[in-house]
Amino acid sequence: MTRGRHLDDFFCTPLVNFGTYLQSGRVTLENVIEKMSIRTVVFHHCHHYPAASVVRAVFMSTTMATTVKSYSSEDPLLKYTVDHSLRLTDVQKRLNEVTFKHSRYQMLGAPEVLQLNANLIQAIGGKKVLDVGVFTGASSLSAALALPPDGEVHALDITEEYPSIGKPFWAEAGVADKIHLHIAPAGQTLQRLIDEGHAGSFDFAFIDADKPGYDDYYEKCLVLLRRGGIISFDNTVQAGRVIDPDDQKPATVAIRKLNEKLRDDQRINLSFLKIADGLTLCFIK
């Protein structure tokens, strides 16, 4: 029997025989990973078998999660791109360093994403920005630095615990007066801004908050932003989980539905970038 035939058997083998196949030498993990690229269909055909679930997990972790924030990557090419593009101020660097010490540091937006947002804000002459999901304030700081002296960043978060880390850095950078922090559920704050007459007055929105809320924030931002404004969504590939049909976590499902909605939404022009954990840019018509 050929190794290829053993590999075919392996993909539809109960978990009890998983170790036996690998230990026998007839099939190696390298064989499995090598053949995954042409055997993906097997995962759907044999998904009820435990072994297939194991291999699917290996496949997801080794093949699909190829988008990563620069500060979490050892990819030399990614390092090259950020080394030849990032222009962080000293204050921004120090805020990032403080954030890296936090247990939830991976909530920090990728510097390459925040810089792209800042460049877009300046390119469209933005003066008024929504930052939905503040964490330690790096995104608000980046936006505020990109704005003219009379610019405004309306920073939305559900707790002051994390933004309080960034406040001293906002002040040190001389932009604290530009940043207006709103502590409440983001949907409520966005609706309040609409009710207060701010519709059509914002230029840019960055949404990096709870994923099940993305669609609601999107619809409200469409009201608050002007024509020609840009809505930027972070984490729109969810480390590759959006293309795993077995992943039905609320965040993954919400992002998957949003991506499908944005694809067909004629109110916007669209760019979906495989940068960091996925960045989707919506250009309002």
VOPAGU-2260 file (C-alpha; in pm, 1 decimal, decimal comma):
REM VOPAGU-2260
SITE   aa  ch    i         X         Y         Z
SITE  MET   A    0       0,0       0,0       0,0
SITE  THR   A    1     141,8     340,2     -93,4
SITE  ARG   A    2     203,0     625,6     147,9
SITE  GLY   A    3     -58,4     826,2     -44,8
SITE  ARG   A    4    -316,3     557,3      27,9
SITE  HIS   A    5    -222,7     554,0     397,0
SITE  LEU   A    6    -268,3     929,9     399,5
SITE  ASP   A    7    -613,1     894,1     244,0
SITE  ASP   A    8    -703,1     644,2     517,6
SITE  PHE   A    9    -563,3     875,5     782,4
SITE  PHE   A   10    -794,3    1160,1     696,5
SITE  CYS   A   11   -1098,9     948,5     776,0
SITE  THR   A   12    -953,1     764,3    1075,0
SITE  PRO   A   13   -1106,2     769,7    1424,0
SITE  LEU   A   14    -896,1     950,3    1686,3
SITE  VAL   A   15    -800,9     621,6    1856,5
SITE  ASN   A   16    -581,6     540,1    1553,4
SITE  PHE   A   17    -439,1     891,9    1509,8
SITE  GLY   A   18    -125,0     824,1    1712,8
SITE  THR   A   19     -81,0     479,6    1560,7
SITE  TYR   A   20     -66,2     620,7    1210,3
SITE  LEU   A   21     189,6     884,8    1305,0
SITE  GLN   A   22     403,9     640,5    1504,4
SITE  SER   A   23     401,2     377,0    1230,6
SITE  GLY   A   24     603,3     594,8     996,8
SITE  ARG   A   25     351,1     535,3     723,0
SITE  VAL   A   26     217,8     890,2     770,1
SITE  THR   A   27     402,3    1182,7     925,8
SITE  LEU   A   28     264,8    1515,9    1039,0
SITE  GLU   A   29     470,6    1673,9     761,1
SITE  ASN   A   30     287,9    1451,2     509,1
SITE  VAL   A   31     -42,1    1563,8     655,0
SITE  ILE   A   32      39,6    1933,4     640,9
SITE  GLU   A   33     185,3    1898,4     289,0
SITE  LYS   A   34    -126,8    1734,4     156,6
SITE  MET   A   35    -366,9    1969,1     335,5
SITE  SER   A   36    -344,4    2217,7      52,7
SITE  ILE   A   37    -510,5    1970,9    -184,7
SITE  ARG   A   38    -722,5    1776,7      63,7
SITE  THR   A   39    -917,9    2053,5     234,4
SITE  VAL   A   40   -1242,5    1902,5     106,0
SITE  VAL   A   41   -1179,9    1598,6     324,6
SITE  PHE   A   42   -1240,1    1809,5     634,1
SITE  HIS   A   43   -1596,2    1866,9     521,7
SITE  HIS   A   44   -1649,0    1510,6     403,2
SITE  CYS   A   45   -1518,9    1348,9     723,9
SITE  HIS   A   46   -1586,6    1623,4     977,8
SITE  HIS   A   47   -1769,5    1379,6    1208,1
SITE  TYR   A   48   -1448,9    1183,2    1264,6
SITE  PRO   A   49   -1231,3    1301,1    1557,1
SITE  ALA   A   50    -908,4    1264,1    1359,8
SITE  ALA   A   51   -1034,8    1499,9    1095,0
SITE  SER   A   52   -1112,0    1752,5    1370,2
SITE  VAL   A   53    -756,3    1724,6    1497,1
SITE  VAL   A   54    -613,4    1777,6    1151,0
SITE  ARG   A   55    -849,6    2067,8    1088,7
SITE  ALA   A   56    -715,6    2231,3    1404,6
SITE  VAL   A   57    -357,6    2178,8    1286,7
SITE  PHE   A   58    -450,5    2313,1     945,8
SITE  MET   A   59    -611,2    2624,1    1092,7
SITE  SER   A   60    -320,4    2700,2    1322,0
SITE  THR   A   61     -46,0    2643,5    1065,3
SITE  THR   A   62    -200,8    2767,1     743,0
SITE  MET   A   63    -488,9    3008,7     793,1
SITE  ALA   A   64    -372,8    3230,8    1077,3
SITE  THR   A   65    -117,4    3404,3     860,1
SITE  THR   A   66    -224,3    3759,0     939,8
SITE  VAL   A   67     -64,5    3898,3    1251,4
SITE  LYS   A   68      11,9    4233,2    1410,4
SITE  SER   A   69     371,4    4341,7    1361,4
SITE  TYR   A   70     449,0    4349,6    1732,4
SITE  SER   A   71     352,6    3981,3    1763,4
SITE  SER   A   72     538,9    3859,4    1456,4
SITE  GLU   A   73     890,2    3736,1    1387,6
SITE  ASP   A   74     833,2    3742,9    1012,2
SITE  PRO   A   75    1146,6    3909,9     869,9
SITE  LEU   A   76     960,7    4054,6     572,6
SITE  LEU   A   77     695,6    4209,5     796,3
SITE  LYS   A   78     972,4    4347,7    1017,8
SITE  TYR   A   79    1134,7    4494,7     707,9
SITE  THR   A   80     814,0    4671,2     603,6
SITE  VAL   A   81     750,6    4826,5     943,3
SITE  ASP   A   82    1118,2    4921,0     984,6
SITE  HIS   A   83    1091,1    5108,5     657,3
SITE  SER   A   84     756,7    5276,7     716,9
SITE  LEU   A   85     655,0    5333,8    1079,1
SITE  ARG   A   86     704,7    5688,8    1203,9
SITE  LEU   A   87     600,4    5670,2    1566,8
SITE  THR   A   88     672,7    5960,7    1795,7
SITE  ASP   A   89     861,2    5899,3    2118,5
SITE  VAL   A   90     536,1    5935,2    2312,3
SITE  GLN   A   91     364,1    5676,0    2093,9
SITE  LYS   A   92     651,1    5431,9    2139,2
SITE  ARG   A   93     642,3    5470,0    2515,8
SITE  LEU   A   94     264,8    5424,1    2532,8
SITE  ASN   A   95     304,6    5104,5    2330,4
SITE  GLU   A   96     577,0    4981,1    2566,7
SITE  VAL   A   97     351,8    5041,6    2867,7
SITE  THR   A   98      65,5    4863,6    2690,7
SITE  PHE   A   99     282,7    4560,8    2611,1
SITE  LYS   A  100     316,8    4502,5    2985,2
SITE  HIS   A  101     -61,3    4473,6    3022,1
SITE  SER   A  102    -212,1    4125,2    3042,3
SITE  ARG   A  103    -445,2    4211,1    2752,4
SITE  TYR   A  104    -184,7    4385,5    2538,9
SITE  GLN   A  105    -298,5    4205,9    2223,8
SITE  MET   A  106    -600,6    4435,6    2218,9
SITE  LEU   A  107    -359,5    4707,8    2110,2
SITE  GLY   A  108    -415,2    4808,1    1750,2
SITE  ALA   A  109    -125,4    4723,9    1520,5
SITE  PRO   A  110      95,4    5032,2    1473,1
SITE  GLU   A  111      88,3    4980,5    1096,0
SITE  VAL   A  112    -292,0    4994,6    1104,4
SITE  LEU   A  113    -302,9    5305,5    1323,1
SITE  GLN   A  114     -52,2    5480,4    1098,0
SITE  LEU   A  115    -254,8    5392,6     787,6
SITE  ASN   A  116    -563,9    5536,1     958,6
SITE  ALA   A  117    -372,1    5853,7    1044,9
SITE  ASN   A  118    -252,5    5888,9     685,9
SITE  LEU   A  119    -608,1    5850,1     558,9
SITE  ILE   A  120    -736,1    6109,1     806,6
SITE  GLN   A  121    -480,8    6358,9     681,1
SITE  ALA   A  122    -538,5    6268,4     315,1
SITE  ILE   A  123    -909,3    6352,5     335,6
SITE  GLY   A  124    -852,0    6664,7     544,5
SITE  GLY   A  125   -1024,3    6512,0     844,8
SITE  LYS   A  126   -1106,4    6724,8    1146,2
SITE  LYS   A  127   -1350,9    6508,9    1339,2
SITE  VAL   A  128   -1287,0    6143,1    1423,2
SITE  LEU   A  129   -1471,0    5863,8    1602,7
SITE  ASP   A  130   -1254,0    5610,6    1786,3
SITE  VAL   A  131   -1483,6    5323,9    1884,7
SITE  GLY   A  132   -1288,3    5110,1    2130,5
SITE  VAL   A  133   -1006,3    5297,2    2303,1
SITE  PHE   A  134    -819,7    5041,5    2517,9
SITE  THR   A  135    -503,6    5221,6    2636,9
SITE  GLY   A  136    -550,6    5510,3    2397,4
SITE  ALA   A  137    -296,0    5441,3    2122,2
SITE  SER   A  138    -557,5    5474,7    1847,5
SITE  SER   A  139    -692,8    5799,5    1990,9
SITE  LEU   A  140    -340,1    5938,0    2024,7
SITE  SER   A  141    -254,0    5845,3    1666,7
SITE  ALA   A  142    -570,2    6008,6    1533,3
SITE  ALA   A  143    -526,3    6322,3    1743,7
SITE  LEU   A  144    -168,9    6367,4    1619,8
SITE  ALA   A  145    -297,1    6350,7    1261,1
SITE  LEU   A  146    -556,5    6624,2    1315,1
SITE  PRO   A  147    -517,5    7001,0    1284,5
SITE  PRO   A  148    -518,0    7211,7    1605,4
SITE  ASP   A  149    -896,6    7245,6    1597,2
SITE  GLY   A  150    -955,6    6873,7    1537,6
SITE  GLU   A  151   -1159,0    6643,5    1761,4
SITE  VAL   A  152   -1134,5    6276,3    1848,8
SITE  HIS   A  153   -1443,7    6136,4    2015,5
SITE  ALA   A  154   -1310,2    5829,7    2195,2
SITE  LEU   A  155   -1570,7    5571,5    2299,6
SITE  ASP   A  156   -1513,6    5304,4    2560,4
SITE  ILE   A  157   -1718,8    5116,8    2817,2
SITE  THR   A  158   -1469,6    5166,1    3100,2
SITE  GLU   A  159   -1219,8    5431,2    3203,8
SITE  GLU   A  160    -981,1    5168,0    3340,0
SITE  TYR   A  161    -782,0    5121,3    3019,2
SITE  PRO   A  162    -803,3    5475,0    2871,7
SITE  SER   A  163    -664,7    5608,4    3200,7
SITE  ILE   A  164    -334,5    5443,6    3105,6
SITE  GLY   A  165    -313,4    5655,7    2794,4
SITE  LYS   A  166    -431,3    5989,7    2934,1
SITE  PRO   A  167     -87,6    6102,4    3060,5
SITE  PHE   A  168      56,9    6026,1    2716,8
SITE  TRP   A  169    -217,5    6226,8    2546,5
SITE  ALA   A  170    -123,1    6520,9    2767,2
SITE  GLU   A  171     248,6    6476,0    2708,7
SITE  ALA   A  172     190,1    6475,0    2332,8
SITE  GLY   A  173      -7,8    6797,6    2363,1
SITE  VAL   A  174    -330,9    6653,6    2223,9
SITE  ALA   A  175    -537,4    6589,5    2538,7
SITE  ASP   A  176    -762,7    6884,1    2454,4
SITE  LYS   A  177    -849,2    6722,6    2119,3
SITE  ILE   A  178    -965,3    6393,4    2271,8
SITE  HIS   A  179   -1315,6    6374,5    2418,2
SITE  LEU   A  180   -1360,0    6050,5    2611,6
SITE  HIS   A  181   -1712,5    5904,8    2632,7
SITE  ILE   A  182   -1759,2    5626,5    2889,4
SITE  ALA   A  183   -2073,2    5426,7    2803,7
SITE  PRO   A  184   -2174,4    5144,1    2568,7
SITE  ALA   A  185   -2062,7    5257,4    2224,7
SITE  GLY   A  186   -2403,8    5211,5    2065,3
SITE  GLN   A  187   -2558,1    5445,9    2320,9
SITE  THR   A  188   -2290,5    5712,4    2269,5
SITE  LEU   A  189   -2321,8    5698,7    1891,6
SITE  GLN   A  190   -2699,2    5731,6    1914,6
SITE  ARG   A  191   -2661,8    6025,1    2154,2
SITE  LEU   A  192   -2430,9    6200,1    1908,0
SITE  ILE   A  193   -2691,7    6148,4    1636,1
SITE  ASP   A  194   -2966,6    6283,6    1862,7
SITE  GLU   A  195   -2750,7    6586,3    1947,2
SITE  GLY   A  196   -2727,0    6682,5    1580,8
SITE  HIS   A  197   -2383,9    6552,5    1482,8
SITE  ALA   A  198   -2509,3    6358,6    1177,9
SITE  GLY   A  199   -2285,5    6407,5     875,0
SITE  SER   A  200   -2021,0    6598,5    1071,1
SITE  PHE   A  201   -1751,2    6333,1    1120,3
SITE  ASP   A  202   -1479,7    6251,5     868,7
SITE  PHE   A  203   -1339,7    5921,1     991,4
SITE  ALA   A  204   -1429,9    5634,5    1223,8
SITE  PHE   A  205   -1211,8    5354,5    1353,5
SITE  ILE   A  206   -1407,9    5060,3    1494,6
SITE  ASP   A  207   -1208,4    4821,7    1713,3
SITE  ALA   A  208   -1444,9    4712,3    1988,3
SITE  ASP   A  209   -1677,3    4420,8    2070,5
SITE  LYS   A  210   -1732,3    4230,4    1748,5
SITE  PRO   A  211   -2106,4    4152,4    1791,7
SITE  GLY   A  212   -2160,4    4529,2    1806,2
SITE  TYR   A  213   -1981,9    4605,5    1480,0
SITE  ASP   A  214   -2292,2    4608,3    1260,7
SITE  ASP   A  215   -2476,8    4847,9    1491,8
SITE  TYR   A  216   -2173,9    5077,6    1510,1
SITE  TYR   A  217   -2143,4    5066,3    1133,4
SITE  GLU   A  218   -2501,8    5176,8    1073,4
SITE  LYS   A  219   -2471,6    5461,0    1323,8
SITE  CYS   A  220   -2136,9    5571,6    1181,4
SITE  LEU   A  221   -2292,6    5584,5     835,7
SITE  VAL   A  222   -2527,6    5846,9     979,0
SITE  LEU   A  223   -2257,5    6038,7    1163,7
SITE  LEU   A  224   -2000,1    6052,1     882,7
SITE  ARG   A  225   -2012,0    6277,7     579,9
SITE  ARG   A  226   -1999,8    6166,1     218,8
SITE  GLY   A  227   -1640,7    6087,0     136,7
SITE  GLY   A  228   -1575,9    5986,4     496,0
SITE  ILE   A  229   -1408,0    5658,6     584,1
SITE  ILE   A  230   -1504,9    5384,8     828,8
SITE  SER   A  231   -1214,7    5159,3     924,0
SITE  PHE   A  232   -1282,4    4818,8    1082,0
SITE  ASP   A  233   -1012,5    4624,6    1265,4
SITE  ASN   A  234    -993,6    4245,6    1319,7
SITE  THR   A  235   -1199,7    4151,3    1016,6
SITE  VAL   A  236   -1031,1    3815,3     956,9
SITE  GLN   A  237   -1023,5    3703,9    1321,1
SITE  ALA   A  238    -686,6    3528,6    1287,3
SITE  GLY   A  239    -826,0    3332,6     992,8
SITE  ARG   A  240   -1128,1    3199,7    1181,3
SITE  VAL   A  241   -1370,9    3365,6     938,8
SITE  ILE   A  242   -1299,3    3093,6     682,9
SITE  ASP   A  243   -1340,4    2805,1     926,8
SITE  PRO   A  244   -1707,3    2698,3     907,0
SITE  ASP   A  245   -1672,8    2505,3    1232,2
SITE  ASP   A  246   -1594,9    2823,6    1424,7
SITE  GLN   A  247   -1929,6    2951,5    1549,1
SITE  LYS   A  248   -1807,1    3179,2    1827,0
SITE  PRO   A  249   -2018,2    3497,0    1852,1
SITE  ALA   A  250   -1729,2    3722,4    1749,3
SITE  THR   A  251   -1642,8    3510,5    1447,0
SITE  VAL   A  252   -2004,6    3480,2    1336,9
SITE  ALA   A  253   -2056,9    3856,3    1374,4
SITE  ILE   A  254   -1749,9    3943,2    1167,9
SITE  ARG   A  255   -1836,3    3685,0     903,6
SITE  LYS   A  256   -2186,4    3834,5     866,5
SITE  LEU   A  257   -2044,8    4187,1     856,4
SITE  ASN   A  258   -1796,4    4094,4     583,2
SITE  GLU   A  259   -2077,2    3948,4     374,1
SITE  LYS   A  260   -2289,3    4258,7     430,5
SITE  LEU   A  261   -2010,6    4500,5     340,7
SITE  ARG   A  262   -1928,3    4306,5      24,5
SITE  ASP   A  263   -2275,8    4382,8    -113,2
SITE  ASP   A  264   -2340,1    4724,8      44,9
SITE  GLN   A  265   -2380,1    4978,8    -234,7
SITE  ARG   A  266   -2366,9    5273,0       7,3
SITE  ILE   A  267   -1989,1    5237,3      20,9
SITE  ASN   A  268   -1679,7    5160,6    -181,7
SITE  LEU   A  269   -1470,4    4893,3     -18,5
SITE  SER   A  270   -1115,5    4775,4      41,8
SITE  PHE   A  271   -1053,4    4460,5     247,5
SITE  LEU   A  272    -685,2    4435,4     339,3
SITE  LYS   A  273    -493,4    4137,4     471,6
SITE  ILE   A  274    -291,5    4351,8     711,9
SITE  ALA   A  275    -245,4    4271,2    1082,7
SITE  ASP   A  276    -570,2    4091,7    1181,5
SITE  GLY   A  277    -757,4    4219,8     878,8
SITE  LEU   A  278    -853,3    4580,0     804,7
SITE  THR   A  279   -1164,6    4677,5     613,8
SITE  LEU   A  280   -1197,1    5031,1     478,1
SITE  CYS   A  281   -1540,6    5163,7     383,0
SITE  PHE   A  282   -1548,3    5478,8     170,3
SITE  ILE   A  283   -1889,2    5641,1     201,1
SITE  LYS   A  284   -2043,3    5737,1    -133,9
